[in-house]
Amino acid sequence: MAKKQKAGRLSIADMRNMINKKAGLSVAHNLKEKNPTEVTEWIPTGSRWLDSIVCRGQLAGVPVGKVVEIAGLEASGKSYMAAQVAANAQKMGIDVVYFDSESAIDPTFLERAGCDISRLLYVQAQSVEFVLETIEDLLGSNDSQMLFIWDSLALTPSVSDVEGDFNPLSSMAVKARILAKGMSKLTVPIANSKSTFLVLNQLKTNITRSPSEALVEPYMTPGGKAMIYAYSLRIWLTGRKAKASFIMDDNGFRVGSEVKATLKKSRFGTQGRQCTFKILWGDDIGVQDEESWFEAVKGSRYLTSSGAWYTMDMGNGEQIKFQPSKWKEKIQDEGFKKRVLEIMDEEVILRFDKRESDASEFYDIEKAE
């Protein structure tokens, strides 16, 4: 049989066309042009401080086209933050599909968080297989840009769990194996459709044979290693040690909690960064965003303190004095608010990007305080 003669040296463009013709669809891309691996859209989390630390050099949020984890301890605000992300996604024209394995979502709560529940598809997560297969079907059946929220991975059983007994040894590692196969099938379609998969998970005590390892990392998340590899961003929510974790109203009733967010994994150059914010879950729902900005900027060179008073350099020769207790009132002034956002961008985004100041200010907020 005669050998097929080579056509000579092919250009990158020719090789790209050949590969796409062989695949029957666009799988080879010019990275200088529009491509599925580049993040061009971000869904705000509801916390501008958190959005500021996600991606090096820019204001970001939850990356569109990627798989993201929000994991936390009990009552740390996972579902509340997911509701904020869902509301912001809807404002961007993104369809929201909410898989709930905990049967704990209140429609009124979603509405108060800003969601349009008439445009939100709520699905009971019957099994891990059902969630993954449904996402695959939806991705393959329409061209809509979607946000899939899974609340939560930890509490969703596999089919064998549902049909089997209560002996944990009878279904050991089944969920992890299912997820390993599922994510290998879904990661590329999610990226190609510019959809987003937001996985809520629980932080579990890290039971290990090595006590020293447990001291370094006291928590772990269910789901196996495959999920950890699939995530582009992992946000862990824990209670802060420096302050009381609960927020009280004037009569002493609990209406919210303060949490610390740590980026446990980031493909955007920011792993290990931290911030704090308060989440309200009483009469008002959502992240107390503007209230957290003071913590983000109070170490800036543009703010000086003297006793109970702070002085802000407005950048135009003007100095404004205020007390931290009056921050919420001061931030309502548009000129003051604009200056705070300018300082936040410089202190939280640009200084980290330029590797200025001590790294502990960005990675260990409790120590920096």
C-alpha beads as a LAMMPS data file, in Angstrom:
LAMMPS data file: protein, C-alpha beads

369 atoms
368 bonds

1 atom types
1 bond types

-500.0 500.0 xlo xhi
-500.0 500.0 ylo yhi
-500.0 500.0 zlo zhi

Masses

1 110.0

Atoms # bond

1 1 1 0.000 0.000 0.000
2 1 1 1.365 3.398 -0.981
3 1 1 2.146 5.683 1.909
4 1 1 0.172 8.891 2.192
5 1 1 2.453 11.740 1.219
6 1 1 2.926 14.582 3.639
7 1 1 1.599 17.968 2.529
8 1 1 4.613 19.778 3.915
9 1 1 4.781 21.823 7.081
10 1 1 1.331 22.886 8.274
11 1 1 0.674 26.229 9.881
12 1 1 -0.944 26.429 13.313
13 1 1 -4.156 27.615 11.628
14 1 1 -4.114 24.621 9.256
15 1 1 -3.569 22.205 12.153
16 1 1 -6.398 23.862 14.061
17 1 1 -8.765 23.479 11.105
18 1 1 -7.738 19.843 10.634
19 1 1 -8.416 19.010 14.289
20 1 1 -11.792 20.763 14.280
21 1 1 -12.781 18.946 11.100
22 1 1 -11.815 15.614 12.645
23 1 1 -13.740 16.366 15.866
24 1 1 -16.789 17.677 14.024
25 1 1 -16.933 20.712 16.283
26 1 1 -14.708 23.490 17.545
27 1 1 -12.202 21.991 20.010
28 1 1 -8.981 23.687 18.857
29 1 1 -8.843 27.419 19.544
30 1 1 -6.682 30.469 18.993
31 1 1 -6.029 31.724 22.522
32 1 1 -5.729 35.292 21.231
33 1 1 -9.344 35.107 20.090
34 1 1 -12.532 34.129 21.892
35 1 1 -12.029 30.741 23.539
36 1 1 -13.742 28.615 26.230
37 1 1 -10.857 28.650 28.698
38 1 1 -10.784 32.431 29.143
39 1 1 -13.035 33.913 31.815
40 1 1 -14.678 37.034 30.421
41 1 1 -17.653 37.229 32.812
42 1 1 -17.916 37.060 36.574
43 1 1 -21.054 36.733 38.697
44 1 1 -20.886 39.023 41.776
45 1 1 -21.023 37.129 45.073
46 1 1 -22.744 39.928 46.973
47 1 1 -19.508 40.838 48.769
48 1 1 -17.358 43.365 46.906
49 1 1 -14.426 42.572 49.182
50 1 1 -14.660 38.888 48.230
51 1 1 -15.036 39.803 44.548
52 1 1 -11.875 41.915 44.889
53 1 1 -9.685 39.034 46.116
54 1 1 -10.809 36.285 43.700
55 1 1 -8.749 37.228 40.636
56 1 1 -5.368 38.908 40.648
57 1 1 -5.489 42.422 39.245
58 1 1 -9.239 42.855 38.733
59 1 1 -12.663 42.927 40.336
60 1 1 -14.165 39.472 39.796
61 1 1 -16.616 37.101 41.541
62 1 1 -17.789 33.617 40.563
63 1 1 -16.111 32.783 37.208
64 1 1 -18.515 32.028 34.354
65 1 1 -17.698 28.799 32.516
66 1 1 -16.045 27.135 35.504
67 1 1 -16.792 24.763 38.395
68 1 1 -16.744 26.528 41.782
69 1 1 -17.098 25.331 45.373
70 1 1 -18.471 27.242 48.337
71 1 1 -17.907 25.076 51.413
72 1 1 -18.449 25.995 55.022
73 1 1 -19.239 25.002 58.537
74 1 1 -22.830 24.808 59.701
75 1 1 -24.643 28.169 59.722
76 1 1 -21.749 29.886 57.936
77 1 1 -23.920 31.288 55.134
78 1 1 -23.405 28.911 52.186
79 1 1 -27.026 28.919 51.019
80 1 1 -27.383 32.634 51.690
81 1 1 -24.382 33.423 49.507
82 1 1 -25.654 31.041 46.818
83 1 1 -28.983 32.919 46.784
84 1 1 -27.102 36.201 46.265
85 1 1 -25.113 34.671 43.406
86 1 1 -28.359 33.345 41.872
87 1 1 -30.003 36.788 42.047
88 1 1 -26.974 38.452 40.444
89 1 1 -26.851 35.781 37.715
90 1 1 -30.485 36.449 36.844
91 1 1 -29.709 40.157 36.498
92 1 1 -27.067 39.163 33.921
93 1 1 -29.647 37.166 31.939
94 1 1 -28.335 33.777 33.110
95 1 1 -30.881 31.003 33.770
96 1 1 -30.612 29.498 37.265
97 1 1 -31.189 25.814 38.037
98 1 1 -31.168 25.084 41.776
99 1 1 -30.650 21.449 42.864
100 1 1 -31.689 21.064 46.501
101 1 1 -30.958 17.886 48.467
102 1 1 -31.758 19.417 51.852
103 1 1 -35.388 20.496 51.205
104 1 1 -34.567 23.654 53.101
105 1 1 -35.086 26.400 50.524
106 1 1 -37.905 28.806 51.324
107 1 1 -39.286 30.656 48.250
108 1 1 -39.826 33.758 50.387
109 1 1 -36.164 33.655 51.410
110 1 1 -35.075 33.504 47.759
111 1 1 -37.296 36.457 46.874
112 1 1 -35.940 38.508 49.768
113 1 1 -32.430 37.702 48.545
114 1 1 -33.332 39.264 45.196
115 1 1 -34.221 36.177 43.127
116 1 1 -37.060 36.106 40.626
117 1 1 -38.497 32.707 41.543
118 1 1 -40.709 32.653 38.452
119 1 1 -37.465 32.434 36.425
120 1 1 -35.669 30.011 38.751
121 1 1 -35.896 26.264 38.129
122 1 1 -36.008 24.385 41.442
123 1 1 -35.133 20.670 41.300
124 1 1 -35.066 18.155 44.151
125 1 1 -31.690 16.421 44.061
126 1 1 -32.753 12.782 44.276
127 1 1 -29.272 11.362 43.740
128 1 1 -25.770 12.320 42.635
129 1 1 -26.334 10.508 39.350
130 1 1 -29.602 12.388 38.793
131 1 1 -27.956 15.786 39.312
132 1 1 -25.076 15.066 36.933
133 1 1 -27.289 13.492 34.265
134 1 1 -29.773 16.385 34.434
135 1 1 -26.997 18.930 33.977
136 1 1 -25.707 16.940 30.992
137 1 1 -29.203 16.834 29.443
138 1 1 -29.796 20.552 29.948
139 1 1 -26.406 21.493 28.498
140 1 1 -27.057 19.343 25.436
141 1 1 -30.641 20.421 24.796
142 1 1 -30.455 24.221 24.658
143 1 1 -28.115 27.135 24.049
144 1 1 -29.005 29.060 27.212
145 1 1 -26.289 30.300 29.519
146 1 1 -26.997 28.605 32.860
147 1 1 -25.943 28.672 36.488
148 1 1 -26.300 25.294 38.178
149 1 1 -26.352 25.451 41.989
150 1 1 -26.048 22.152 43.903
151 1 1 -27.083 22.463 47.547
152 1 1 -25.405 20.361 48.726
153 1 1 -22.992 17.727 47.457
154 1 1 -22.408 16.329 50.946
155 1 1 -26.071 15.535 51.610
156 1 1 -26.961 14.131 48.183
157 1 1 -27.002 10.294 48.167
158 1 1 -26.000 8.002 45.338
159 1 1 -28.558 5.587 43.872
160 1 1 -26.902 2.729 45.755
161 1 1 -27.237 4.733 48.982
162 1 1 -30.969 5.186 48.391
163 1 1 -31.578 1.555 47.488
164 1 1 -29.151 0.015 49.996
165 1 1 -28.962 -0.287 53.746
166 1 1 -27.557 2.091 56.362
167 1 1 -24.191 0.369 56.641
168 1 1 -21.614 2.943 55.448
169 1 1 -19.150 0.207 54.467
170 1 1 -21.554 -1.141 51.852
171 1 1 -21.224 1.983 49.690
172 1 1 -17.748 3.235 50.555
173 1 1 -16.330 5.720 48.017
174 1 1 -19.255 5.212 45.616
175 1 1 -20.041 8.926 45.478
176 1 1 -16.419 9.834 44.812
177 1 1 -16.225 7.403 41.886
178 1 1 -19.459 8.736 40.396
179 1 1 -18.228 12.315 40.673
180 1 1 -14.877 11.419 39.103
181 1 1 -16.674 10.102 36.033
182 1 1 -19.273 12.868 36.024
183 1 1 -16.845 15.772 36.152
184 1 1 -14.705 14.294 33.388
185 1 1 -17.843 14.435 31.211
186 1 1 -19.206 17.824 32.280
187 1 1 -16.233 20.173 32.680
188 1 1 -15.721 20.840 28.955
189 1 1 -19.450 21.224 28.085
190 1 1 -19.842 23.679 30.980
191 1 1 -16.938 25.748 29.661
192 1 1 -18.120 25.629 26.046
193 1 1 -21.629 26.802 26.938
194 1 1 -20.309 29.568 29.232
195 1 1 -22.391 28.065 32.014
196 1 1 -21.327 27.801 35.655
197 1 1 -21.529 24.960 38.174
198 1 1 -21.630 26.221 41.766
199 1 1 -21.278 23.352 44.241
200 1 1 -22.156 23.928 47.902
201 1 1 -20.381 21.591 50.285
202 1 1 -19.870 20.983 53.982
203 1 1 -16.634 21.265 55.933
204 1 1 -15.996 18.075 57.898
205 1 1 -13.458 17.435 60.647
206 1 1 -10.253 16.132 59.092
207 1 1 -9.843 12.736 60.767
208 1 1 -6.299 11.709 59.890
209 1 1 -3.615 9.355 61.123
210 1 1 -1.233 12.295 61.302
211 1 1 -2.044 14.731 64.150
212 1 1 0.373 17.283 62.695
213 1 1 -1.523 17.260 59.385
214 1 1 -4.815 17.846 61.201
215 1 1 -3.329 20.889 62.929
216 1 1 -2.339 22.392 59.584
217 1 1 -5.716 21.690 57.972
218 1 1 -8.493 20.780 60.441
219 1 1 -11.193 20.470 57.742
220 1 1 -11.923 18.468 54.601
221 1 1 -14.819 18.261 52.141
222 1 1 -16.782 15.185 50.958
223 1 1 -16.752 14.175 47.308
224 1 1 -13.266 12.853 46.727
225 1 1 -10.235 14.255 44.921
226 1 1 -11.908 14.492 41.507
227 1 1 -14.014 17.444 42.599
228 1 1 -10.995 19.245 44.038
229 1 1 -9.201 18.905 40.701
230 1 1 -12.299 20.095 38.799
231 1 1 -12.783 23.276 40.841
232 1 1 -11.292 26.472 39.459
233 1 1 -12.166 28.272 42.685
234 1 1 -12.798 26.993 46.214
235 1 1 -14.197 29.392 48.822
236 1 1 -14.328 28.174 52.410
237 1 1 -16.528 29.954 54.939
238 1 1 -15.687 29.695 58.639
239 1 1 -16.486 31.660 61.778
240 1 1 -14.042 34.322 62.846
241 1 1 -12.098 33.897 66.071
242 1 1 -11.332 37.573 66.635
243 1 1 -14.952 38.632 67.174
244 1 1 -18.284 37.173 68.264
245 1 1 -19.770 35.238 65.393
246 1 1 -23.383 36.354 65.741
247 1 1 -24.956 39.715 64.870
248 1 1 -27.615 40.955 67.274
249 1 1 -30.410 43.437 66.771
250 1 1 -31.204 46.185 69.299
251 1 1 -33.135 43.703 71.466
252 1 1 -30.428 41.025 71.465
253 1 1 -32.015 38.693 68.905
254 1 1 -29.676 36.925 66.472
255 1 1 -30.186 38.253 62.942
256 1 1 -26.937 37.284 61.244
257 1 1 -23.409 35.994 61.549
258 1 1 -19.916 37.126 60.681
259 1 1 -17.834 34.803 58.548
260 1 1 -14.305 34.585 57.212
261 1 1 -13.857 33.604 53.565
262 1 1 -10.628 31.869 52.529
263 1 1 -9.683 30.980 48.951
264 1 1 -8.520 27.380 49.354
265 1 1 -7.892 26.993 45.627
266 1 1 -7.738 29.603 42.905
267 1 1 -6.630 29.319 39.314
268 1 1 -6.569 33.098 39.206
269 1 1 -3.384 33.705 41.214
270 1 1 -5.012 34.351 44.589
271 1 1 -4.995 31.103 46.590
272 1 1 -4.901 31.696 50.347
273 1 1 -6.360 35.211 50.322
274 1 1 -8.935 36.056 52.979
275 1 1 -11.671 38.553 53.747
276 1 1 -14.573 38.912 56.171
277 1 1 -18.173 40.017 55.918
278 1 1 -21.465 39.708 57.747
279 1 1 -24.456 37.761 56.450
280 1 1 -27.952 38.701 57.606
281 1 1 -30.579 35.988 57.793
282 1 1 -33.225 37.675 59.951
283 1 1 -35.754 40.146 58.565
284 1 1 -33.154 41.304 56.032
285 1 1 -31.423 38.731 53.822
286 1 1 -27.968 38.899 52.262
287 1 1 -24.401 40.042 52.722
288 1 1 -23.794 43.274 54.615
289 1 1 -21.510 44.418 51.864
290 1 1 -20.840 48.102 52.486
291 1 1 -20.351 47.517 56.214
292 1 1 -17.356 45.256 55.464
293 1 1 -15.551 47.870 53.412
294 1 1 -14.224 49.618 56.504
295 1 1 -12.287 46.473 57.497
296 1 1 -10.916 46.270 53.941
297 1 1 -9.525 49.830 53.900
298 1 1 -8.787 50.750 57.509
299 1 1 -5.105 49.798 57.164
300 1 1 -4.678 52.089 54.169
301 1 1 -2.230 54.989 54.145
302 1 1 -5.198 57.170 53.230
303 1 1 -6.801 56.533 56.631
304 1 1 -5.281 57.668 59.919
305 1 1 -6.678 57.044 63.366
306 1 1 -6.618 59.116 66.514
307 1 1 -8.486 57.662 69.450
308 1 1 -12.066 56.882 68.406
309 1 1 -11.784 58.962 65.220
310 1 1 -10.543 58.150 61.726
311 1 1 -9.534 60.669 59.075
312 1 1 -9.841 59.858 55.374
313 1 1 -7.778 61.604 52.713
314 1 1 -10.261 62.297 49.907
315 1 1 -7.482 62.716 47.325
316 1 1 -8.360 66.321 46.528
317 1 1 -6.877 67.969 49.599
318 1 1 -10.030 67.436 51.665
319 1 1 -9.949 65.471 54.945
320 1 1 -13.063 63.847 56.373
321 1 1 -13.267 62.701 59.991
322 1 1 -15.626 59.982 61.143
323 1 1 -16.146 57.354 63.820
324 1 1 -16.398 53.648 62.887
325 1 1 -19.829 53.509 64.542
326 1 1 -21.029 56.056 61.948
327 1 1 -19.603 54.160 58.954
328 1 1 -22.992 52.984 57.672
329 1 1 -24.238 56.547 57.758
330 1 1 -21.128 57.989 56.080
331 1 1 -21.092 55.439 53.257
332 1 1 -24.453 56.759 52.048
333 1 1 -22.693 59.901 50.838
334 1 1 -21.844 59.303 47.161
335 1 1 -18.552 61.216 47.254
336 1 1 -17.384 59.354 50.365
337 1 1 -18.486 56.007 48.884
338 1 1 -16.682 56.664 45.602
339 1 1 -13.458 57.453 47.489
340 1 1 -13.765 54.271 49.598
341 1 1 -14.134 52.159 46.438
342 1 1 -11.069 53.831 44.935
343 1 1 -9.071 53.003 48.058
344 1 1 -10.409 49.427 48.084
345 1 1 -9.324 48.899 44.486
346 1 1 -5.853 50.201 45.279
347 1 1 -5.388 48.425 48.603
348 1 1 -7.079 45.073 47.910
349 1 1 -6.593 44.586 44.155
350 1 1 -3.652 46.644 42.891
351 1 1 -1.253 46.320 45.840
352 1 1 -1.634 42.544 45.804
353 1 1 -1.115 42.480 42.058
354 1 1 2.099 44.513 42.436
355 1 1 3.223 42.444 45.460
356 1 1 3.421 45.539 47.654
357 1 1 3.377 45.575 51.484
358 1 1 3.568 42.539 53.776
359 1 1 1.893 39.388 52.458
360 1 1 0.212 38.733 55.826
361 1 1 -2.119 41.662 55.153
362 1 1 -3.645 39.687 52.310
363 1 1 -3.405 36.091 53.555
364 1 1 -4.022 36.281 57.314
365 1 1 -6.482 39.016 58.150
366 1 1 -6.671 38.152 61.842
367 1 1 -2.917 38.455 62.245
368 1 1 -2.888 41.645 60.176
369 1 1 -5.392 43.224 62.554

Bonds

1 1 1 2
2 1 2 3
3 1 3 4
4 1 4 5
5 1 5 6
6 1 6 7
7 1 7 8
8 1 8 9
9 1 9 10
10 1 10 11
11 1 11 12
12 1 12 13
13 1 13 14
14 1 14 15
15 1 15 16
16 1 16 17
17 1 17 18
18 1 18 19
19 1 19 20
20 1 20 21
21 1 21 22
22 1 22 23
23 1 23 24
24 1 24 25
25 1 25 26
26 1 26 27
27 1 27 28
28 1 28 29
29 1 29 30
30 1 30 31
31 1 31 32
32 1 32 33
33 1 33 34
34 1 34 35
35 1 35 36
36 1 36 37
37 1 37 38
38 1 38 39
39 1 39 40
40 1 40 41
41 1 41 42
42 1 42 43
43 1 43 44
44 1 44 45
45 1 45 46
46 1 46 47
47 1 47 48
48 1 48 49
49 1 49 50
50 1 50 51
51 1 51 52
52 1 52 53
53 1 53 54
54 1 54 55
55 1 55 56
56 1 56 57
57 1 57 58
58 1 58 59
59 1 59 60
60 1 60 61
61 1 61 62
62 1 62 63
63 1 63 64
64 1 64 65
65 1 65 66
66 1 66 67
67 1 67 68
68 1 68 69
69 1 69 70
70 1 70 71
71 1 71 72
72 1 72 73
73 1 73 74
74 1 74 75
75 1 75 76
76 1 76 77
77 1 77 78
78 1 78 79
79 1 79 80
80 1 80 81
81 1 81 82
82 1 82 83
83 1 83 84
84 1 84 85
85 1 85 86
86 1 86 87
87 1 87 88
88 1 88 89
89 1 89 90
90 1 90 91
91 1 91 92
92 1 92 93
93 1 93 94
94 1 94 95
95 1 95 96
96 1 96 97
97 1 97 98
98 1 98 99
99 1 99 100
100 1 100 101
101 1 101 102
102 1 102 103
103 1 103 104
104 1 104 105
105 1 105 106
106 1 106 107
107 1 107 108
108 1 108 109
109 1 109 110
110 1 110 111
111 1 111 112
112 1 112 113
113 1 113 114
114 1 114 115
115 1 115 116
116 1 116 117
117 1 117 118
118 1 118 119
119 1 119 120
120 1 120 121
121 1 121 122
122 1 122 123
123 1 123 124
124 1 124 125
125 1 125 126
126 1 126 127
127 1 127 128
128 1 128 129
129 1 129 130
130 1 130 131
131 1 131 132
132 1 132 133
133 1 133 134
134 1 134 135
135 1 135 136
136 1 136 137
137 1 137 138
138 1 138 139
139 1 139 140
140 1 140 141
141 1 141 142
142 1 142 143
143 1 143 144
144 1 144 145
145 1 145 146
146 1 146 147
147 1 147 148
148 1 148 149
149 1 149 150
150 1 150 151
151 1 151 152
152 1 152 153
153 1 153 154
154 1 154 155
155 1 155 156
156 1 156 157
157 1 157 158
158 1 158 159
159 1 159 160
160 1 160 161
161 1 161 162
162 1 162 163
163 1 163 164
164 1 164 165
165 1 165 166
166 1 166 167
167 1 167 168
168 1 168 169
169 1 169 170
170 1 170 171
171 1 171 172
172 1 172 173
173 1 173 174
174 1 174 175
175 1 175 176
176 1 176 177
177 1 177 178
178 1 178 179
179 1 179 180
180 1 180 181
181 1 181 182
182 1 182 183
183 1 183 184
184 1 184 185
185 1 185 186
186 1 186 187
187 1 187 188
188 1 188 189
189 1 189 190
190 1 190 191
191 1 191 192
192 1 192 193
193 1 193 194
194 1 194 195
195 1 195 196
196 1 196 197
197 1 197 198
198 1 198 199
199 1 199 200
200 1 200 201
201 1 201 202
202 1 202 203
203 1 203 204
204 1 204 205
205 1 205 206
206 1 206 207
207 1 207 208
208 1 208 209
209 1 209 210
210 1 210 211
211 1 211 212
212 1 212 213
213 1 213 214
214 1 214 215
215 1 215 216
216 1 216 217
217 1 217 218
218 1 218 219
219 1 219 220
220 1 220 221
221 1 221 222
222 1 222 223
223 1 223 224
224 1 224 225
225 1 225 226
226 1 226 227
227 1 227 228
228 1 228 229
229 1 229 230
230 1 230 231
231 1 231 232
232 1 232 233
233 1 233 234
234 1 234 235
235 1 235 236
236 1 236 237
237 1 237 238
238 1 238 239
239 1 239 240
240 1 240 241
241 1 241 242
242 1 242 243
243 1 243 244
244 1 244 245
245 1 245 246
246 1 246 247
247 1 247 248
248 1 248 249
249 1 249 250
250 1 250 251
251 1 251 252
252 1 252 253
253 1 253 254
254 1 254 255
255 1 255 256
256 1 256 257
257 1 257 258
258 1 258 259
259 1 259 260
260 1 260 261
261 1 261 262
262 1 262 263
263 1 263 264
264 1 264 265
265 1 265 266
266 1 266 267
267 1 267 268
268 1 268 269
269 1 269 270
270 1 270 271
271 1 271 272
272 1 272 273
273 1 273 274
274 1 274 275
275 1 275 276
276 1 276 277
277 1 277 278
278 1 278 279
279 1 279 280
280 1 280 281
281 1 281 282
282 1 282 283
283 1 283 284
284 1 284 285
285 1 285 286
286 1 286 287
287 1 287 288
288 1 288 289
289 1 289 290
290 1 290 291
291 1 291 292
292 1 292 293
293 1 293 294
294 1 294 295
295 1 295 296
296 1 296 297
297 1 297 298
298 1 298 299
299 1 299 300
300 1 300 301
301 1 301 302
302 1 302 303
303 1 303 304
304 1 304 305
305 1 305 306
306 1 306 307
307 1 307 308
308 1 308 309
309 1 309 310
310 1 310 311
311 1 311 312
312 1 312 313
313 1 313 314
314 1 314 315
315 1 315 316
316 1 316 317
317 1 317 318
318 1 318 319
319 1 319 320
320 1 320 321
321 1 321 322
322 1 322 323
323 1 323 324
324 1 324 325
325 1 325 326
326 1 326 327
327 1 327 328
328 1 328 329
329 1 329 330
330 1 330 331
331 1 331 332
332 1 332 333
333 1 333 334
334 1 334 335
335 1 335 336
336 1 336 337
337 1 337 338
338 1 338 339
339 1 339 340
340 1 340 341
341 1 341 342
342 1 342 343
343 1 343 344
344 1 344 345
345 1 345 346
346 1 346 347
347 1 347 348
348 1 348 349
349 1 349 350
350 1 350 351
351 1 351 352
352 1 352 353
353 1 353 354
354 1 354 355
355 1 355 356
356 1 356 357
357 1 357 358
358 1 358 359
359 1 359 360
360 1 360 361
361 1 361 362
362 1 362 363
363 1 363 364
364 1 364 365
365 1 365 366
366 1 366 367
367 1 367 368
368 1 368 369
